[in-house]
Amino acid sequence: MRGKVCVITGATSGIGFAAAEALAAKGAELALVGRDRSRGEAALARLRERAPAVPMTIHYADLLSMAEVRRLGAELLAAHPRIDVLINNAGAIFQHRELSADGLERTFALNHMAYFLLTAILRDRLAASAPARVISVASRAHLQAPGLDFDDLNLEHRYSGWTAYCRSKLANILFTRELARRLTGSGVTANCLHPGFVASRFGDNNRGIFRWGLSLAKRLAAIDEAKGAETIVYLACDPAVAATTGGYFVRSRPATPSAAAQDDSAAAKLWEISTKLAG
C-alpha cells in the first residue's frame, strides 16, 4: 500500500480508526475524515505515534450536510493529487426522527447520501488513479428491510430508528451495486461489507433505554474494533479482490445479500433519486 492514498470517513474512532491503523501499518497514506476536532486531533496523534513515517492529513466535516460534503470533497481534491481508496464508513443510528439542513431524515442523509455525494465528487480522481477501490460499510441489518419505500424515504408516516437504519444499510448495498455497474471499464471497483456487531461508539449519540440496551448488547456479544475492521482492510488492499466489483462481503468472504438488495431496478431508481437530491 506504499504510495496509495486512502480516504476514510468516520476515521477518528471505531472501525474507521482501526482500519486507518491497519492501513498505516501497511504504508498507506491516510486522509482521515472526522467531525469532532478534539477527537480528530487525538486520533491523528495516536496514528502518527504508531506509524511516524506515514503521511497523514485530517479533514473535518459534518456529513449530515450536503454543503459540508461538497466542501470536504473540494478540500480532498485540492490536498490529494491521487486517491486510490475511498472508504465510506461514517454512519449512525438515530432514536428520534429529525431532519438535516437539507430536509432529509438524518439516517438517510448520513448513511446513504453522504456516501453517494462524496463518491460522486471524488469519482474522477479515483478513475485517474486507477486501479482504485470504493468500499462502503453496509450491514447485515439490511436483511430486516424488505425494500425501500421510495414514496417515503424520509419516514414521515411512521418512524423507527431501527427501521431507518436497516433501510439505510439496504441503500448502501443498492448504491454499491449500481455504482459498480456505472464504473465498468474505469479501473475503479466498488464493494460493500458487513463488519460484524462491533463494540464501538456506535449508537452512543442516543439516550435512555435505547442506548442502555445497545450498550448491554455490545458487552455481551460484540467483537472488538480491530476485528470489525478486517473486512474493510481486506477490500482496500488484498490482491484477491483487485478485480472484484459489486460484491457484498462478510468476514472477508463474498456473501449473498437479501433479494431486495439484489434488485437492479431499485438500485437504478435510488441512484436517480439520489442524483436529484444532491442537485
Number of C-alpha atoms within 10 A of each C-alpha: 16 12 12 19 24 27 24 25 29 21 28 27 20 21 28 27 23 23 27 30 24 19 25 24 16 15 18 23 23 25 23 25 26 24 17 12 14 10 13 21 14 13 21 20 13 14 22 16 10 13 18 12 12 18 15 18 14 20 19 19 20 16 27 24 20 23 15 16 22 19 14 20 20 14 13 24 15 10 12 14 12 21 27 25 28 25 28 28 23 26 24 20 22 20 20 11 16 15 14 16 13 14 12 19 21 25 29 25 24 23 28 26 27 26 26 23 21 23 21 17 17 17 19 15 19 25 20 16 19 17 16 27 28 25 26 30 27 28 24 19 18 24 17 15 21 14 18 19 11 12 8 10 15 21 18 11 6 9 15 13 16 16 17 25 25 25 24 29 29 29 28 27 29 26 30 29 24 21 24 21 16 12 16 12 10 16 16 27 29 28 29 29 28 23 23 21 19 21 22 17 14 20 17 15 11 16 12 8 9 14 16 14 10 16 18 11 14 18 11 10 11 16 16 17 22 19 18 24 25 20 24 32 20 18 27 24 19 12 10 9 17 16 13 16 22 19 21 26 24 19 17 18 13 14 13 11 19 17 10 19 26 15 14 15 11 19 23 17 15 19 18 11 12 16 14 9 14 15 8
